[in-house]
Amino acid sequence: MLPPTAAAILAIATLPNLRAQYPTAVVDYRSGTGFSPGYTNTAAVLGSPSRVTPGDFGGPVDPFSPPYTRDQLVSIGTGGSLTLRWNNPVKNAAGNPFGLDFTVFGSAGFMMTNDFDANWSPIGKPATDGSLFNPNSGTQRISVSNDGKTWYVLDPVKSPKVDHYYPTDGAGDFGVPVSTSLQPAEFSGKTLDQIRELYRGSAGGTSFDLAWALDANGKPAGLTEASYLRIEVLNGKADIDGLSMVSTVPEPKSWALMISALAGVVAWRRGSRTLA
């Protein structure tokens, strides 16, 4: 059996490169018209989507409390666009859950149906009727590319709205999409715990399939991977928190693993000194 020191090093060394599942560069950003003023920090969409909203009024991100700060979101108005690049391409992998390949996370949240007390705290356990606040009410076009030069539009008939269903749950796995069979009406009357049961470990978001990519003639492009993605807002507004490729391997709770491993190191060293 490995001593805790060796086990900790091995555990940390074998963690997947989580950064690889998120975009690493903003290639181009155009705010468009009607975007949210001040929400133009493009660095906000790089790396992991938000698990926590910082600040005095912040806290864990969940479907009732989506990200909302200028450090978390980039806003795209009518005629605007956001183009991103992954270092490792998004794969159209057969083993991806529900056949989906990447997910876009926004700022929409579930409306809470509870009454509130004088301190604006919900009375009783928070629940929703399944409707959204701050959703994208317009339309967008999603395009993907291998080289950043030749672009393929994802079939608009199959593509759902970004910054819409399903609100982000920072306690979930950003690499797991929500089931394609889950309907908005199923959230009616649900509490946070019940929403998480419906999410089945997912962090929510709006997911897409590279198989929806069409060539210039409107035919399936047969795309197997893409390193570039572009979100164009045709009308309305979309606020984007981040993106993630879908993974067939569950996202580890790396922070918990590291803390546990390091705690083992400390305990082992203390025991070694005692024995000495």
Rosetta blueprint (number, residue, H / E / L):
1 M L
2 L L
3 P L
4 P H
5 T H
6 A H
7 A H
8 A H
9 I H
10 L H
11 A H
12 I H
13 A H
14 T L
15 L L
16 P L
17 N L
18 L H
19 R H
20 A H
21 Q H
22 Y L
23 P L
24 T L
25 A E
26 V E
27 V E
28 D E
29 Y E
30 R E
31 S L
32 G L
33 T E
34 G L
35 F L
36 S L
37 P L
38 G L
39 Y L
40 T L
41 N L
42 T H
43 A H
44 A H
45 V H
46 L L
47 G L
48 S L
49 P L
50 S L
51 R L
52 V E
53 T E
54 P L
55 G L
56 D L
57 F L
58 G L
59 G E
60 P E
61 V L
62 D E
63 P L
64 F L
65 S E
66 P L
67 P L
68 Y L
69 T L
70 R L
71 D L
72 Q L
73 L L
74 V E
75 S E
76 I E
77 G E
78 T E
79 G L
80 G L
81 S E
82 L E
83 T E
84 L E
85 R E
86 W E
87 N E
88 N E
89 P E
90 V E
91 K E
92 N L
93 A L
94 A L
95 G L
96 N L
97 P H
98 F H
99 G H
100 L L
101 D L
102 F E
103 T E
104 V E
105 F E
106 G E
107 S L
108 A L
109 G E
110 F E
111 M E
112 M E
113 T L
114 N L
115 D L
116 F E
117 D L
118 A L
119 N L
120 W L
121 S L
122 P E
123 I L
124 G L
125 K L
126 P L
127 A E
128 T E
129 D E
130 G E
131 S E
132 L E
133 F E
134 N L
135 P L
136 N L
137 S L
138 G L
139 T E
140 Q E
141 R E
142 I E
143 S E
144 V E
145 S E
146 N L
147 D L
148 G L
149 K L
150 T L
151 W E
152 Y E
153 V E
154 L E
155 D L
156 P L
157 V L
158 K L
159 S L
160 P L
161 K L
162 V L
163 D L
164 H L
165 Y L
166 Y L
167 P L
168 T L
169 D L
170 G L
171 A L
172 G L
173 D E
174 F L
175 G L
176 V L
177 P L
178 V L
179 S L
180 T L
181 S L
182 L L
183 Q L
184 P H
185 A H
186 E H
187 F H
188 S L
189 G L
190 K L
191 T E
192 L H
193 D H
194 Q H
195 I H
196 R H
197 E H
198 L H
199 Y H
200 R L
201 G L
202 S E
203 A L
204 G L
205 G L
206 T E
207 S E
208 F E
209 D L
210 L H
211 A H
212 W H
213 A E
214 L E
215 D L
216 A L
217 N L
218 G L
219 K L
220 P E
221 A L
222 G L
223 L L
224 T L
225 E E
226 A E
227 S E
228 Y E
229 L E
230 R E
231 I E
232 E E
233 V E
234 L E
235 N E
236 G L
237 K E
238 A E
239 D E
240 I E
241 D E
242 G E
243 L E
244 S E
245 M E
246 V L
247 S L
248 T L
249 V L
250 P L
251 E L
252 P L
253 K L
254 S H
255 W H
256 A H
257 L H
258 M H
259 I H
260 S H
261 A H
262 L H
263 A H
264 G H
265 V H
266 V H
267 A H
268 W H
269 R H
270 R H
271 G H
272 S H
273 R H
274 T H
275 L H
276 A L
